[in-house]
Amino acid sequence: MKLAPFFLTALMALTAFSAAAERFALVIGNGGYKTAALANPPNDAALTASAMRDAGFNVTTVVDADQTKMKQVIRAFSERVRNAGPDSVAAFYYAGHGVQVDGKNYLIPVNATISAKPDLEYETIEAQWVLDMIGASGAGLSIIILDACRDNPFRSFTRSNSRGLARMDAPRWALLS
């Protein structure tokens, strides 16, 4: 994990918040794909969840989630943070396949069946939706880490030679890496 500088920045930002602020983290590690399985995301998710717990976060960890499960836990996470109030801290970590197509970023659930570009809308989760849900939570500070695999398993219908996700704008009071 090459996210140490980001974690340091995030921890510095946390010190600006009261120790009494409630801290919530949602950690998703998808590796059990039918094709193009990944070994590291479940392990990275476990390590991240442990570090977040040590930092005082109430952590929800999900491994090898399908689209329905991912959407359910993201919605529930946003609601839990919203109920905690504007002084809360929200942290979201995703490890697994991610792809950028036509300037949009998509997180890939383990059950996704994608054979053509139109499938992305129905089989994946657009990263912007995740950012919007976290932004709607009203957290005083949000930390968003998208540790997406940079190998595109869907090159057959994408023309981009770029590796990785497209640039995104973080919600207000959010750190995005």
Secondary structure as UniProt FT lines:
FT   HELIX           4..15
FT   TURN            19..20
FT   STRAND          23..29
FT   HELIX           40..54
FT   TURN            55..56
FT   STRAND          58..63
FT   HELIX           67..84
FT   TURN            86..87
FT   STRAND          89..101
FT   TURN            102..103
FT   STRAND          104..107
FT   TURN            110..111
FT   TURN            117..118
FT   HELIX           119..123
FT   STRAND          125..126
FT   HELIX           127..136
FT   TURN            137..138
FT   STRAND          141..149
FT   TURN            153..154
FT   HELIX           155..157
FT   TURN            172..173
FT   STRAND          174..176
//
